[in-house]
Amino acid sequence: MTRTASLIERGLLGVGIDKAHLLLPGLALTVLLALAATRLSGWIGVSLLGFSASPVSPVILAIALGMILRNAVRFPAVFEKGWDLSVRKVLRLGIILLGIRLSVFDVVRLGAVGIPIVMMGIAGAVLLTGYLARRLALPARLGTLIAVGTSICGVSAIVAAAPAIEAEEEEVCYAIAVITMFGLAATLLYPYLAYAIFRHNAVLSGLFLGTAIHETAQVAGAGMIYADAFASPAGLDVAMVAKMVRNVFMAAVIPLLAFLHARRQSSPSGRRGPGAARLFPLFIAGFVAMAVFRSIGDAEIGAGRDVLGLWGPEAWSGLQDLIKSGAAFLLVVALAGVGLKTRFASFKGLGLKPFLVGLGSAAAVGIVSFLTISLFGRWISV
C-alpha cells in the first residue's frame, strides 16, 4: 500500500506528500504570472488593438514575464520544485484537457476535398521545415518544435510535442518565440493577401487563413479582420473549421514524433528499445481520450440525447467551455514555469538560425497552402 501511494504521489506531484509544501512557493509564482499574462493579453489584444478576442497569446507573455523575472531576481532554491511541477505535471494535465477542443465532426464538416488540403499543408510544412533545419545545422529537437508549431497549431502543438521528444526548456521558449512572431505577422497581413489572390472568394480565403496561420487565436483574429474588412463572415467560419481540422491531426502527429525520437535515441547495438510509454506517452493517450469523449458527446447531442444522461445541449457546451478554459490556463501556468527556468545566457549559442528556419517554415506553409487550394479548392464547399 505504501509503495502504491508513493508511486501515485510521484506521478501526481513529483515528490512524496510529506514534501508537498516545498512545491507551494514556485507553483504560486507561476500561477501569479499566468494570471498577469492572461490579463495583459486581453489588454493588448482587446483594449489596445481593438480585437474582440486577443490574437496575442498569454503563453508567450507568461514566458517573457518568467524569463525577465528569473534573470532579474536571484530566487532561493526552494522555488525550483514548484517550477518543475509546473513544467512537468501541470503541462501534461493541460495537454490532456486540451483534447476537448477536438471533434471528428469538424473533419466531416470540411469535406472530402478539404481534408487532403489540410494534410498536404501539414506534411509539406513538416518536410520543408525539417530540410531547412538540417541545412542550417539547427538542433534536431528545436527544428522539430518549429516544424510542428508551424504545421499544426502553434504553441499548443509545441507544448504537446516538447515532452514527447524530451525537448529542453530553452528550445521550447525559442520555438514559441519564433512561431508567435511570424504568426502575428501573418494575422495582420494574410487576410488582405487572401482577398487579393483568391479573387474575393470567401471559402478559399478562409481555407487559406485556416491552413497557413499557426495559432488558433491568430486564425480567429485573421478571420475577424477578413470578415470585418470585406463584409464576409463566411471567411471566418471556414477559417475556423479548417483550423480545427488541423488541430485534430495533432493526435496523430505527436505520437509519431515520439516514436521517431525514441528510435533515434535507441542504440543499434542490441539494447532494449523504448517501452510503450515512450513510444506513445500516457499524456497523449489522455489527450486522445478527451477528444473521443468530445466526439461521443457531440454525437449524443446531435441525436437528441443527453451526454451520459447528465448534460443537455447547454450544459454540454458549458462543460466544454469550462474544460477549454482550464486547459488554456494550465498551459499558461506551465509555460510561466518554463520562462522561470530559462536564462538568457542559454540562447547565446543559437543565434539567428531558428528565426531563419521559422521564416522559411512560415513561407513554406503559406506557399503549400496556396498551391493546394489553387489546385483542389474549387471542389470544396462548407
Secondary structure, 3 states (H helix, E strand, C coil): CHHHHHHHHHHHCCCCHHHHHHHHHHHHHHHHHHHHHHHHHHHHHHHHCCCCCCCCCHHHHHHHHHHHHHHHCCCCCCHHHHHHHHHHHHHHHHHHHHHHHCCHHHHHHHHHHHHHHHHHHHHHHHHHHHHHHHHCCCCHHHHHHHHHHHHHHHHHHHHHHHHHCCCCHHHHHHHHHHHHHHHHHHHHHHHHHHHHHCCCCHHHHHHHHHHHCCCHHHHHHHHHHHHHHHCCHHHHHHHHHHHHHHHHCHHHHHHHHHHHHHHHHCCCCCCCCCCHHHHCCHHHHHHHHHHHHHHHHHHHHHCCCCECCCECHHHHHHHHHHHHHHHHHHHHHHHHHHHHCCCHHHHCCCCCHHHHHHHHHHHHHHHHHHHHHHHHHHHCCC
